[in-house]
């Protein structure tokens, strides 16, 4: 992958709305159990990988 593609992926991961209480409009479904599990798993994996980075939408680091 190109450096530009990797940077775009990182920006998407760090700016993603992982839960309904985070700011921003979307049409994602957070209510069903399978969606909750998917969003939680994505947030967990991203937080482990980017543990010292700031997640822009929540204002938290992956460590917090």
Phi and psi restraints in degrees (range 20) as a CNS / XPLOR table:
assign (resid 1 and name C) (resid 2 and name N)
       (resid 2 and name CA) (resid 2 and name C) 1.0 -75.6 20.0 2
assign (resid 2 and name N) (resid 2 and name CA)
       (resid 2 and name C) (resid 3 and name N) 1.0 159.5 20.0 2
assign (resid 2 and name C) (resid 3 and name N)
       (resid 3 and name CA) (resid 3 and name C) 1.0 -60.6 20.0 2
assign (resid 3 and name N) (resid 3 and name CA)
       (resid 3 and name C) (resid 4 and name N) 1.0 -36.1 20.0 2
assign (resid 3 and name C) (resid 4 and name N)
       (resid 4 and name CA) (resid 4 and name C) 1.0 -64.7 20.0 2
assign (resid 4 and name N) (resid 4 and name CA)
       (resid 4 and name C) (resid 5 and name N) 1.0 -42.4 20.0 2
assign (resid 4 and name C) (resid 5 and name N)
       (resid 5 and name CA) (resid 5 and name C) 1.0 -63.9 20.0 2
assign (resid 5 and name N) (resid 5 and name CA)
       (resid 5 and name C) (resid 6 and name N) 1.0 -42.6 20.0 2
assign (resid 5 and name C) (resid 6 and name N)
       (resid 6 and name CA) (resid 6 and name C) 1.0 -63.3 20.0 2
assign (resid 6 and name N) (resid 6 and name CA)
       (resid 6 and name C) (resid 7 and name N) 1.0 -41.1 20.0 2
assign (resid 6 and name C) (resid 7 and name N)
       (resid 7 and name CA) (resid 7 and name C) 1.0 -65.1 20.0 2
assign (resid 7 and name N) (resid 7 and name CA)
       (resid 7 and name C) (resid 8 and name N) 1.0 -40.9 20.0 2
assign (resid 7 and name C) (resid 8 and name N)
       (resid 8 and name CA) (resid 8 and name C) 1.0 -63.9 20.0 2
assign (resid 8 and name N) (resid 8 and name CA)
       (resid 8 and name C) (resid 9 and name N) 1.0 -40.2 20.0 2
assign (resid 8 and name C) (resid 9 and name N)
       (resid 9 and name CA) (resid 9 and name C) 1.0 -64.1 20.0 2
assign (resid 9 and name N) (resid 9 and name CA)
       (resid 9 and name C) (resid 10 and name N) 1.0 -44.2 20.0 2
assign (resid 9 and name C) (resid 10 and name N)
       (resid 10 and name CA) (resid 10 and name C) 1.0 -62.1 20.0 2
assign (resid 10 and name N) (resid 10 and name CA)
       (resid 10 and name C) (resid 11 and name N) 1.0 -42.9 20.0 2
assign (resid 10 and name C) (resid 11 and name N)
       (resid 11 and name CA) (resid 11 and name C) 1.0 -61.0 20.0 2
assign (resid 11 and name N) (resid 11 and name CA)
       (resid 11 and name C) (resid 12 and name N) 1.0 -42.0 20.0 2
assign (resid 11 and name C) (resid 12 and name N)
       (resid 12 and name CA) (resid 12 and name C) 1.0 -63.6 20.0 2
assign (resid 12 and name N) (resid 12 and name CA)
       (resid 12 and name C) (resid 13 and name N) 1.0 -45.8 20.0 2
assign (resid 12 and name C) (resid 13 and name N)
       (resid 13 and name CA) (resid 13 and name C) 1.0 -63.2 20.0 2
assign (resid 13 and name N) (resid 13 and name CA)
       (resid 13 and name C) (resid 14 and name N) 1.0 -42.3 20.0 2
assign (resid 13 and name C) (resid 14 and name N)
       (resid 14 and name CA) (resid 14 and name C) 1.0 -79.3 20.0 2
assign (resid 14 and name N) (resid 14 and name CA)
       (resid 14 and name C) (resid 15 and name N) 1.0 -13.6 20.0 2
assign (resid 14 and name C) (resid 15 and name N)
       (resid 15 and name CA) (resid 15 and name C) 1.0 -108.9 20.0 2
assign (resid 15 and name N) (resid 15 and name CA)
       (resid 15 and name C) (resid 16 and name N) 1.0 -1.3 20.0 2
assign (resid 15 and name C) (resid 16 and name N)
       (resid 16 and name CA) (resid 16 and name C) 1.0 -66.8 20.0 2
assign (resid 16 and name N) (resid 16 and name CA)
       (resid 16 and name C) (resid 17 and name N) 1.0 146.4 20.0 2
assign (resid 16 and name C) (resid 17 and name N)
       (resid 17 and name CA) (resid 17 and name C) 1.0 -89.4 20.0 2
assign (resid 17 and name N) (resid 17 and name CA)
       (resid 17 and name C) (resid 18 and name N) 1.0 101.4 20.0 2
assign (resid 17 and name C) (resid 18 and name N)
       (resid 18 and name CA) (resid 18 and name C) 1.0 -85.6 20.0 2
assign (resid 18 and name N) (resid 18 and name CA)
       (resid 18 and name C) (resid 19 and name N) 1.0 -16.1 20.0 2
assign (resid 18 and name C) (resid 19 and name N)
       (resid 19 and name CA) (resid 19 and name C) 1.0 -150.9 20.0 2
assign (resid 19 and name N) (resid 19 and name CA)
       (resid 19 and name C) (resid 20 and name N) 1.0 158.4 20.0 2
assign (resid 19 and name C) (resid 20 and name N)
       (resid 20 and name CA) (resid 20 and name C) 1.0 -64.5 20.0 2
assign (resid 20 and name N) (resid 20 and name CA)
       (resid 20 and name C) (resid 21 and name N) 1.0 -22.7 20.0 2
assign (resid 20 and name C) (resid 21 and name N)
       (resid 21 and name CA) (resid 21 and name C) 1.0 -85.9 20.0 2
assign (resid 21 and name N) (resid 21 and name CA)
       (resid 21 and name C) (resid 22 and name N) 1.0 -0.1 20.0 2
assign (resid 21 and name C) (resid 22 and name N)
       (resid 22 and name CA) (resid 22 and name C) 1.0 -84.3 20.0 2
assign (resid 22 and name N) (resid 22 and name CA)
       (resid 22 and name C) (resid 23 and name N) 1.0 150.8 20.0 2
assign (resid 22 and name C) (resid 23 and name N)
       (resid 23 and name CA) (resid 23 and name C) 1.0 -66.0 20.0 2
assign (resid 23 and name N) (resid 23 and name CA)
       (resid 23 and name C) (resid 24 and name N) 1.0 154.9 20.0 2
assign (resid 23 and name C) (resid 24 and name N)
       (resid 24 and name CA) (resid 24 and name C) 1.0 116.3 20.0 2
assign (resid 24 and name N) (resid 24 and name CA)
       (resid 24 and name C) (resid 25 and name N) 1.0 148.7 20.0 2
assign (resid 24 and name C) (resid 25 and name N)
       (resid 25 and name CA) (resid 25 and name C) 1.0 -91.7 20.0 2
assign (resid 25 and name N) (resid 25 and name CA)
       (resid 25 and name C) (resid 26 and name N) 1.0 142.3 20.0 2
assign (resid 25 and name C) (resid 26 and name N)
       (resid 26 and name CA) (resid 26 and name C) 1.0 -160.2 20.0 2
assign (resid 26 and name N) (resid 26 and name CA)
       (resid 26 and name C) (resid 27 and name N) 1.0 174.3 20.0 2
assign (resid 26 and name C) (resid 27 and name N)
       (resid 27 and name CA) (resid 27 and name C) 1.0 -122.3 20.0 2
assign (resid 27 and name N) (resid 27 and name CA)
       (resid 27 and name C) (resid 28 and name N) 1.0 28.7 20.0 2
assign (resid 27 and name C) (resid 28 and name N)
       (resid 28 and name CA) (resid 28 and name C) 1.0 -80.7 20.0 2
assign (resid 28 and name N) (resid 28 and name CA)
       (resid 28 and name C) (resid 29 and name N) 1.0 151.4 20.0 2
assign (resid 28 and name C) (resid 29 and name N)
       (resid 29 and name CA) (resid 29 and name C) 1.0 -97.0 20.0 2
assign (resid 29 and name N) (resid 29 and name CA)
       (resid 29 and name C) (resid 30 and name N) 1.0 116.5 20.0 2
assign (resid 29 and name C) (resid 30 and name N)
       (resid 30 and name CA) (resid 30 and name C) 1.0 -107.6 20.0 2
assign (resid 30 and name N) (resid 30 and name CA)
       (resid 30 and name C) (resid 31 and name N) 1.0 -1.2 20.0 2
assign (resid 30 and name C) (resid 31 and name N)
       (resid 31 and name CA) (resid 31 and name C) 1.0 -87.5 20.0 2
assign (resid 31 and name N) (resid 31 and name CA)
       (resid 31 and name C) (resid 32 and name N) 1.0 -30.6 20.0 2
assign (resid 31 and name C) (resid 32 and name N)
       (resid 32 and name CA) (resid 32 and name C) 1.0 -82.3 20.0 2
assign (resid 32 and name N) (resid 32 and name CA)
       (resid 32 and name C) (resid 33 and name N) 1.0 153.1 20.0 2
assign (resid 32 and name C) (resid 33 and name N)
       (resid 33 and name CA) (resid 33 and name C) 1.0 -60.7 20.0 2
assign (resid 33 and name N) (resid 33 and name CA)
       (resid 33 and name C) (resid 34 and name N) 1.0 -39.9 20.0 2
assign (resid 33 and name C) (resid 34 and name N)
       (resid 34 and name CA) (resid 34 and name C) 1.0 -66.5 20.0 2
assign (resid 34 and name N) (resid 34 and name CA)
       (resid 34 and name C) (resid 35 and name N) 1.0 -37.2 20.0 2
assign (resid 34 and name C) (resid 35 and name N)
       (resid 35 and name CA) (resid 35 and name C) 1.0 -68.8 20.0 2
assign (resid 35 and name N) (resid 35 and name CA)
       (resid 35 and name C) (resid 36 and name N) 1.0 -39.7 20.0 2
assign (resid 35 and name C) (resid 36 and name N)
       (resid 36 and name CA) (resid 36 and name C) 1.0 -60.0 20.0 2
assign (resid 36 and name N) (resid 36 and name CA)
       (resid 36 and name C) (resid 37 and name N) 1.0 -43.0 20.0 2
assign (resid 36 and name C) (resid 37 and name N)
       (resid 37 and name CA) (resid 37 and name C) 1.0 -63.9 20.0 2
assign (resid 37 and name N) (resid 37 and name CA)
       (resid 37 and name C) (resid 38 and name N) 1.0 -42.8 20.0 2
assign (resid 37 and name C) (resid 38 and name N)
       (resid 38 and name CA) (resid 38 and name C) 1.0 -64.1 20.0 2
assign (resid 38 and name N) (resid 38 and name CA)
       (resid 38 and name C) (resid 39 and name N) 1.0 -47.0 20.0 2
assign (resid 38 and name C) (resid 39 and name N)
       (resid 39 and name CA) (resid 39 and name C) 1.0 -63.9 20.0 2
assign (resid 39 and name N) (resid 39 and name CA)
       (resid 39 and name C) (resid 40 and name N) 1.0 -42.4 20.0 2
assign (resid 39 and name C) (resid 40 and name N)
       (resid 40 and name CA) (resid 40 and name C) 1.0 -62.9 20.0 2
assign (resid 40 and name N) (resid 40 and name CA)
       (resid 40 and name C) (resid 41 and name N) 1.0 -43.9 20.0 2
assign (resid 40 and name C) (resid 41 and name N)
       (resid 41 and name CA) (resid 41 and name C) 1.0 -63.4 20.0 2
assign (resid 41 and name N) (resid 41 and name CA)
       (resid 41 and name C) (resid 42 and name N) 1.0 -43.5 20.0 2
assign (resid 41 and name C) (resid 42 and name N)
       (resid 42 and name CA) (resid 42 and name C) 1.0 -61.3 20.0 2
assign (resid 42 and name N) (resid 42 and name CA)
       (resid 42 and name C) (resid 43 and name N) 1.0 -44.5 20.0 2
assign (resid 42 and name C) (resid 43 and name N)
       (resid 43 and name CA) (resid 43 and name C) 1.0 -63.4 20.0 2
assign (resid 43 and name N) (resid 43 and name CA)
       (resid 43 and name C) (resid 44 and name N) 1.0 -42.1 20.0 2
assign (resid 43 and name C) (resid 44 and name N)
       (resid 44 and name CA) (resid 44 and name C) 1.0 -62.9 20.0 2
assign (resid 44 and name N) (resid 44 and name CA)
       (resid 44 and name C) (resid 45 and name N) 1.0 -49.3 20.0 2
assign (resid 44 and name C) (resid 45 and name N)
       (resid 45 and name CA) (resid 45 and name C) 1.0 -64.6 20.0 2
assign (resid 45 and name N) (resid 45 and name CA)
       (resid 45 and name C) (resid 46 and name N) 1.0 -43.5 20.0 2
assign (resid 45 and name C) (resid 46 and name N)
       (resid 46 and name CA) (resid 46 and name C) 1.0 -62.7 20.0 2
assign (resid 46 and name N) (resid 46 and name CA)
       (resid 46 and name C) (resid 47 and name N) 1.0 -42.0 20.0 2
assign (resid 46 and name C) (resid 47 and name N)
       (resid 47 and name CA) (resid 47 and name C) 1.0 -64.4 20.0 2
assign (resid 47 and name N) (resid 47 and name CA)
       (resid 47 and name C) (resid 48 and name N) 1.0 -36.9 20.0 2
assign (resid 47 and name C) (resid 48 and name N)
       (resid 48 and name CA) (resid 48 and name C) 1.0 -68.5 20.0 2
assign (resid 48 and name N) (resid 48 and name CA)
       (resid 48 and name C) (resid 49 and name N) 1.0 -39.7 20.0 2
assign (resid 48 and name C) (resid 49 and name N)
       (resid 49 and name CA) (resid 49 and name C) 1.0 -74.3 20.0 2
assign (resid 49 and name N) (resid 49 and name CA)
       (resid 49 and name C) (resid 50 and name N) 1.0 -41.3 20.0 2
assign (resid 49 and name C) (resid 50 and name N)
       (resid 50 and name CA) (resid 50 and name C) 1.0 -110.0 20.0 2
assign (resid 50 and name N) (resid 50 and name CA)
       (resid 50 and name C) (resid 51 and name N) 1.0 56.0 20.0 2
assign (resid 50 and name C) (resid 51 and name N)
       (resid 51 and name CA) (resid 51 and name C) 1.0 -65.7 20.0 2
assign (resid 51 and name N) (resid 51 and name CA)
       (resid 51 and name C) (resid 52 and name N) 1.0 -24.4 20.0 2
assign (resid 51 and name C) (resid 52 and name N)
       (resid 52 and name CA) (resid 52 and name C) 1.0 -110.2 20.0 2
assign (resid 52 and name N) (resid 52 and name CA)
       (resid 52 and name C) (resid 53 and name N) 1.0 6.6 20.0 2
assign (resid 52 and name C) (resid 53 and name N)
       (resid 53 and name CA) (resid 53 and name C) 1.0 -90.2 20.0 2
assign (resid 53 and name N) (resid 53 and name CA)
       (resid 53 and name C) (resid 54 and name N) 1.0 152.9 20.0 2
assign (resid 53 and name C) (resid 54 and name N)
       (resid 54 and name CA) (resid 54 and name C) 1.0 -86.4 20.0 2
assign (resid 54 and name N) (resid 54 and name CA)
       (resid 54 and name C) (resid 55 and name N) 1.0 124.7 20.0 2
assign (resid 54 and name C) (resid 55 and name N)
       (resid 55 and name CA) (resid 55 and name C) 1.0 -85.5 20.0 2
assign (resid 55 and name N) (resid 55 and name CA)
       (resid 55 and name C) (resid 56 and name N) 1.0 109.5 20.0 2
assign (resid 55 and name C) (resid 56 and name N)
       (resid 56 and name CA) (resid 56 and name C) 1.0 -61.4 20.0 2
assign (resid 56 and name N) (resid 56 and name CA)
       (resid 56 and name C) (resid 57 and name N) 1.0 -34.4 20.0 2
assign (resid 56 and name C) (resid 57 and name N)
       (resid 57 and name CA) (resid 57 and name C) 1.0 -75.1 20.0 2
assign (resid 57 and name N) (resid 57 and name CA)
       (resid 57 and name C) (resid 58 and name N) 1.0 -38.1 20.0 2
assign (resid 57 and name C) (resid 58 and name N)
       (resid 58 and name CA) (resid 58 and name C) 1.0 -92.9 20.0 2
assign (resid 58 and name N) (resid 58 and name CA)
       (resid 58 and name C) (resid 59 and name N) 1.0 -23.0 20.0 2
assign (resid 58 and name C) (resid 59 and name N)
       (resid 59 and name CA) (resid 59 and name C) 1.0 80.2 20.0 2
assign (resid 59 and name N) (resid 59 and name CA)
       (resid 59 and name C) (resid 60 and name N) 1.0 8.1 20.0 2
assign (resid 59 and name C) (resid 60 and name N)
       (resid 60 and name CA) (resid 60 and name C) 1.0 -105.1 20.0 2
assign (resid 60 and name N) (resid 60 and name CA)
       (resid 60 and name C) (resid 61 and name N) 1.0 158.4 20.0 2
assign (resid 60 and name C) (resid 61 and name N)
       (resid 61 and name CA) (resid 61 and name C) 1.0 -91.2 20.0 2
assign (resid 61 and name N) (resid 61 and name CA)
       (resid 61 and name C) (resid 62 and name N) 1.0 166.5 20.0 2
assign (resid 61 and name C) (resid 62 and name N)
       (resid 62 and name CA) (resid 62 and name C) 1.0 -62.4 20.0 2
assign (resid 62 and name N) (resid 62 and name CA)
       (resid 62 and name C) (resid 63 and name N) 1.0 -26.4 20.0 2
assign (resid 62 and name C) (resid 63 and name N)
       (resid 63 and name CA) (resid 63 and name C) 1.0 -75.4 20.0 2
assign (resid 63 and name N) (resid 63 and name CA)
       (resid 63 and name C) (resid 64 and name N) 1.0 -28.3 20.0 2
